[in-house]
């Protein structure tokens, strides 16, 4: 009987802890700033951006900044039109796509972000 009570109490505490975490915890939020987006685009142009990081960037909406969301959507369109298969897990774009990304990066730099 004592073993049952110990198992019951431990299980109850674990369930109580998980419930409290779900009720009072906050959901994760993706909030990149201009410098982060600029770094992503720079790494892409340098051929150093991982495919998984690029997919995450173009897939997650950016609710807190409409300008960054517009850039994200344009990057998604560029990927759809000019994307190539990843090579060594790195993002690859055709030359017209790279030119468009350079244009977006210049636009970000003119918006007041620091230059890399």
C-alpha positions as CSV (number, residue, x, y, z in Angstrom):
1,X,0.0,0.0,0.0
2,X,2.9,2.4,0.7
3,X,4.3,1.9,-2.7
4,X,1.0,2.7,-4.3
5,X,0.8,6.0,-2.3
6,X,4.3,7.0,-3.4
7,X,3.6,6.2,-7.0
8,X,0.3,8.1,-6.8
9,X,1.8,11.2,-5.2
10,X,4.8,11.3,-7.6
11,X,2.4,10.9,-10.6
12,X,0.1,13.5,-9.3
13,X,2.9,16.0,-8.8
14,X,4.2,15.4,-12.3
15,X,0.7,15.9,-13.8
16,X,0.2,19.0,-11.7
17,X,3.6,20.4,-12.8
18,X,2.9,19.8,-16.5
19,X,-0.6,21.3,-16.2
20,X,0.9,24.4,-14.5
21,X,3.5,24.8,-17.2
22,X,0.9,24.6,-19.9
23,X,-1.5,27.0,-18.2
24,X,1.0,29.7,-17.1
25,X,3.7,29.2,-19.7
26,X,3.9,31.4,-22.7
27,X,4.0,30.2,-26.3
28,X,7.3,30.8,-28.2
29,X,7.3,33.8,-30.5
30,X,9.5,34.4,-33.5
31,X,10.5,38.1,-33.3
32,X,13.5,38.7,-35.5
33,X,14.8,42.3,-35.7
34,X,16.3,44.1,-38.7
35,X,19.8,43.0,-37.9
36,X,18.8,39.3,-37.7
37,X,17.1,39.5,-41.1
38,X,20.0,41.4,-42.5
39,X,22.3,38.7,-41.3
40,X,20.2,36.0,-42.8
41,X,20.2,37.7,-46.2
42,X,24.0,38.4,-46.0
43,X,24.7,34.7,-45.2
44,X,22.5,33.7,-48.1
45,X,24.4,35.9,-50.5
46,X,27.7,34.6,-49.1
47,X,26.6,31.0,-49.7
48,X,26.7,30.2,-46.0
49,X,23.1,30.0,-45.0
50,X,21.7,26.6,-44.0
51,X,18.6,25.4,-45.8
52,X,16.8,24.7,-42.4
53,X,17.4,28.3,-41.3
54,X,16.1,29.7,-44.6
55,X,13.0,27.5,-44.5
56,X,12.3,28.6,-40.9
57,X,12.7,32.3,-41.9
58,X,10.4,32.1,-44.9
59,X,7.9,29.9,-43.2
60,X,7.3,31.8,-39.9
61,X,5.1,35.0,-40.1
62,X,6.6,38.1,-38.6
63,X,3.7,39.8,-36.9
64,X,5.5,42.6,-35.0
65,X,7.0,44.4,-38.0
66,X,5.1,44.8,-41.3
67,X,8.2,45.8,-43.2
68,X,10.1,42.6,-42.2
69,X,7.0,40.6,-43.0
70,X,6.9,42.1,-46.5
71,X,10.6,41.2,-47.0
72,X,9.9,37.7,-45.7
73,X,7.1,37.3,-48.3
74,X,9.3,38.6,-51.1
75,X,12.0,36.1,-50.0
76,X,9.4,33.3,-50.2
77,X,8.5,34.4,-53.7
78,X,12.1,34.6,-54.7
79,X,12.6,31.0,-53.4
80,X,9.6,29.8,-55.3
81,X,10.8,31.4,-58.6
82,X,14.5,31.1,-58.4
83,X,15.3,28.5,-55.8
84,X,17.6,25.5,-56.5
85,X,18.0,22.3,-54.6
86,X,20.2,22.7,-51.5
87,X,23.8,21.6,-51.9
88,X,25.6,20.5,-48.7
89,X,22.6,21.7,-46.8
90,X,23.2,25.3,-48.0
91,X,20.6,27.5,-49.8
92,X,21.1,28.1,-53.5
93,X,19.4,30.6,-55.8
94,X,19.7,31.4,-59.4
95,X,21.4,34.7,-60.3
96,X,18.1,36.7,-60.8
97,X,17.1,35.6,-57.3
98,X,20.4,36.6,-55.8
99,X,20.0,40.0,-57.4
100,X,16.6,40.5,-55.9
101,X,17.9,39.4,-52.5
102,X,20.7,42.0,-52.8
103,X,18.1,44.6,-53.5
104,X,16.2,43.6,-50.4
105,X,19.4,43.8,-48.3
106,X,20.1,47.3,-49.7
107,X,16.6,48.3,-48.7
108,X,17.2,47.0,-45.2
109,X,20.5,48.9,-44.9
110,X,18.8,52.1,-46.0
111,X,16.2,51.6,-43.3
112,X,18.8,52.4,-40.7
113,X,20.3,49.0,-39.9
114,X,24.0,48.6,-39.4
115,X,26.1,47.5,-42.4
116,X,28.0,44.2,-42.4
